[in-house]
Amino acid sequence: MLSKNAIQNIQAILVLVCPVLAWIFIPAEILVPVAWVTLVVTVGSVFAIKAYMKKLKSESRLAGPDRLFYIEVAMALAIVGLGAFFVLLVEYA
């Protein structure tokens, strides 16, 4: 099993490498609208997960493993959104 630090390093590499590969191999006519939609959906999803976790916490139904699962899902969505943001930053810069 990988350590937490190794997993974070892999995630950081993916955030930097995947947008560059997408920017190189996908035409801008396709890439820019997909990046905008991805960015909007991921930001909305992260806020929805946060609101759902607050609801579960107020009802005292948020246990340790469930809380960790929701945090990991939100982090994965945030990483995808960050990748989309980088694509848009490069495209409009």
Buried (B, 14 or more C-beta within 10 A) or exposed (E): EEEEEEEEEEBEEBBEEBBEEBBEEBEEEEBBEEBEEBBEBBBEBBEEBEEEBEEBEEEEEBEEEEEEEBEEEBBBBBBBBBBBBBBBEBEEE
